[in-house]
Amino acid sequence: MTKNSATVAVIGSGVAGLSAAIRLALQGKQVVVFEQNAYTGGKITAFEKQGYRFDMGPSLFTVPHLVDELFELAGKTPSNYFQYHTHNEVCRYFWLDGKQITLFPSVDRNVEAITTVFGTESGKRVRKYFDDARKKFELTAPFFLESSLHKMKTYLSPRVLKVVSEIPRLGLFSTLDDQNKRYFKEPKLVQLFNRYATYNGSSPYQTPGIMQMISHLEHGMGTHFPVGGMHAISQSLTKLAQELGVQFELNAKVERILLEKKQVRGLVVNRAERMFDIVVCNSDIKHAYHELLPKNMRRPKKTLAQEPSSSALIFYWGIGQTFPVMDLHNIIFSEDYKEEFHRISSNGPFWEDPTIYVHISNRLEVNDAPKGKDSWFVMVNVPYDQGQDWEDIVGKVRRKIIERISSVLGKDIAPLIETEEILTPPQIHSRTSSVGGALYGTSSNERMAAFLRHSNKSSSVKGLYFCGGSVHPGGGVPLCILSGKIAAEWIEEDE
Ligand SMILES: Cc1cc2nc3c(=O)[nH]c(=O)nc-3n(C[C@H](O)[C@H](O)[C@H](O)COP(=O)(O)OP(=O)(O)OC[C@H]3O[C@@H](n4cnc5c(N)ncnc54)[C@H](O)[C@@H]3O)c2cc1C
């Protein structure tokens, strides 16, 4: 640890704020994290009810080494703080006509599974899909995900030349849907691989084909799940931060960021002024500009005009029976995926044909449900909150998903629901200040979305930095951890 007495305030204890706080403490800075909730972790939180445990937010865990890396940087053994299962299945997919397929974290097994279940497909083309996803990931991740797109240095790196020379093959000029149709004849497979658009809250009919690379995270880099559930990510990182001297102030909503002559001075928290040399803002970028920063300051208009990503309705159900046909991650696909996304991106009325995601954490974390029962996290994608009648929508979605899951399982699940909690977009907003309850900051529906995301550093205020799902490189746990890294490294460089 280097000696450096700069004081840093981090606004928010989401996974990005935790990642930044840990790295800044390791730089020797005095770090205070202000969190409006009574708990740390932001979207990565959990609850227990009647013997069932539920993760409330993320359920898919990829790129675990990004979590491990934070412990390693601190000279700790990661497994003393955080452990995870490595699972042998990616996801089980179901269609209403009875078709089913399971995919794996293995290209060979996927080629076999796909060509067996869908006789239309050529093994060579299927293999090419996975190979191309890997190539796109390996080529672009260091540029688009691990570096700032707002630093000249990034563009001077030799790897950028390689990315530029590959642009025609990256799929930047076609949609993910168009791209997937080049690999698969079977519409169900196109639908299956289109679902990777939802990993950042986008539509496969608008987001560019480069998003194919997301599938490599699961099929090429493995499927994992933390011991203790997703909540273990935020809690183990909070523990590490505390051990490194980071102070946490909970129930501490930041009301304003104080500036003087284009330089950060500190914050107003619970009506008191607190002075800091540096502020790292982990809250949603729209919340930061609309609520925390002075109204008369220069704003990145194009960035703030970006559409929020989609949101979700989540039903947490304790189910009084176990269904072995379902695994850790399961998807029951809609019949008209295109119309489903059209409704989501145009904020159309309730769509009666939703795709349903069912996550059953007790497949790996057996104590998450009483013996012989299941802990279900059931989610459908919905538009971000724009004042819709959520009570009405919740009722309609609930009836529809019970009908669909019952049809797939061949058993009425309604009487099996022993306990229930529901999370809506307005609740996600009020718990995390994510505008509209967007899950992943802004959507990536535009080709240039990556370049329109807000930088990790303010261009007009000295000492002000940003991390989290609504800024570069985007939403999802791994990218948020990287955003904390990029912000902390930038602070160090600026010194
Ligand atoms: C239901 C759901 C399912 C998801 N599924 C997945 C998944 O499977 N895999 C995946 O990788 N990602 C998933 N995500 C997305 C992922 O959870 C997020 O991208 C990530 O956790 C966001 O982290 P963050 O650091 O940006 O901030 P957040 O988790 O949004 O935390 C921001 C924190 O800042 C605090 N804050 C904001 N404003 C203030 C203020 N003024 N003063 C004090 N505190 C403030 C908030 O209270 C909050 O704690 C999901 C999200 C949700 C909600």
The ligand as a MOL file (V3000), in Angstrom:
LIG
                    3D

  0  0  0     0  0            999 V3000
M  V30 BEGIN CTAB
M  V30 COUNTS 53 58 0 0 0
M  V30 BEGIN ATOM
M  V30 1 C -33.4740 -8.0710 -10.9940 0
M  V30 2 C -32.0820 -7.9000 -11.5520 0
M  V30 3 C -31.4730 -8.9490 -12.2060 0
M  V30 4 C -30.1700 -8.7950 -12.7270 0
M  V30 5 N -29.5480 -9.8780 -13.2750 0
M  V30 6 C -28.2200 -9.8120 -13.5410 0
M  V30 7 C -27.4770 -11.0010 -13.7920 0
M  V30 8 O -28.0210 -12.1030 -13.7720 0
M  V30 9 N -26.1320 -10.8890 -14.0290 0
M  V30 10 C -25.4930 -9.6650 -14.0030 0
M  V30 11 O -24.2650 -9.6200 -14.2110 0
M  V30 12 N -26.1830 -8.5310 -13.7470 0
M  V30 13 C -27.5110 -8.5760 -13.4910 0
M  V30 14 N -28.2030 -7.4520 -13.1250 0
M  V30 15 C -27.5170 -6.1400 -13.2230 0
M  V30 16 C -26.5410 -5.9410 -12.0670 0
M  V30 17 O -27.1680 -6.2580 -10.8650 0
M  V30 18 C -26.1220 -4.4830 -12.0390 0
M  V30 19 O -25.5940 -4.0870 -13.3110 0
M  V30 20 C -25.0580 -4.1880 -10.9930 0
M  V30 21 O -25.2640 -4.8990 -9.7960 0
M  V30 22 C -25.1020 -2.6920 -10.7420 0
M  V30 23 O -24.0810 -2.3200 -9.8680 0
M  V30 24 P -23.7410 -0.7910 -9.6680 0
M  V30 25 O -22.4480 -0.7500 -8.9580 0
M  V30 26 O -23.8630 -0.0520 -10.9380 0
M  V30 27 O -24.8360 -0.1520 -8.7310 0
M  V30 28 P -26.1610 -0.5100 -7.9700 0
M  V30 29 O -26.2160 -1.9400 -7.5950 0
M  V30 30 O -27.2960 0.0730 -8.6990 0
M  V30 31 O -25.8970 0.3030 -6.6340 0
M  V30 32 C -25.8600 1.6960 -6.5810 0
M  V30 33 C -25.8700 2.0410 -5.1050 0
M  V30 34 O -25.7940 3.4460 -4.9650 0
M  V30 35 C -26.6790 3.8430 -3.9390 0
M  V30 36 N -27.0180 5.2510 -4.1720 0
M  V30 37 C -27.5220 5.7980 -5.3110 0
M  V30 38 N -27.7000 7.1180 -5.1580 0
M  V30 39 C -27.2790 7.4140 -3.9080 0
M  V30 40 C -27.2050 8.6130 -3.1520 0
M  V30 41 N -27.6180 9.7870 -3.6650 0
M  V30 42 N -26.7070 8.5560 -1.8910 0
M  V30 43 C -26.2920 7.3820 -1.3570 0
M  V30 44 N -26.3660 6.2110 -2.0170 0
M  V30 45 C -26.8410 6.2290 -3.2770 0
M  V30 46 C -27.8650 2.9080 -4.1060 0
M  V30 47 O -28.6330 2.8390 -2.9290 0
M  V30 48 C -27.1710 1.6080 -4.4270 0
M  V30 49 O -26.8450 0.8780 -3.2720 0
M  V30 50 C -29.5050 -7.5520 -12.6100 0
M  V30 51 C -30.1320 -6.4790 -11.9540 0
M  V30 52 C -31.3960 -6.6540 -11.4100 0
M  V30 53 C -32.0400 -5.5010 -10.6540 0
M  V30 END ATOM
M  V30 BEGIN BOND
M  V30 1 1 1 2
M  V30 2 1 2 3
M  V30 3 2 2 52
M  V30 4 2 3 4
M  V30 5 1 4 5
M  V30 6 1 4 50
M  V30 7 2 5 6
M  V30 8 1 6 7
M  V30 9 1 6 13
M  V30 10 2 7 8
M  V30 11 1 7 9
M  V30 12 1 9 10
M  V30 13 2 10 11
M  V30 14 1 10 12
M  V30 15 2 12 13
M  V30 16 1 13 14
M  V30 17 1 14 15
M  V30 18 1 14 50
M  V30 19 1 15 16
M  V30 20 1 16 17
M  V30 21 1 16 18
M  V30 22 1 18 19
M  V30 23 1 18 20
M  V30 24 1 20 21
M  V30 25 1 20 22
M  V30 26 1 22 23
M  V30 27 1 23 24
M  V30 28 2 24 25
M  V30 29 1 24 26
M  V30 30 1 24 27
M  V30 31 1 27 28
M  V30 32 2 28 29
M  V30 33 1 28 30
M  V30 34 1 28 31
M  V30 35 1 31 32
M  V30 36 1 32 33
M  V30 37 1 33 34
M  V30 38 1 33 48
M  V30 39 1 34 35
M  V30 40 1 35 36
M  V30 41 1 35 46
M  V30 42 1 36 37
M  V30 43 1 36 45
M  V30 44 2 37 38
M  V30 45 1 38 39
M  V30 46 1 39 40
M  V30 47 2 39 45
M  V30 48 1 40 41
M  V30 49 2 40 42
M  V30 50 1 42 43
M  V30 51 2 43 44
M  V30 52 1 44 45
M  V30 53 1 46 47
M  V30 54 1 46 48
M  V30 55 1 48 49
M  V30 56 2 50 51
M  V30 57 1 51 52
M  V30 58 1 52 53
M  V30 END BOND
M  V30 END CTAB
M  END
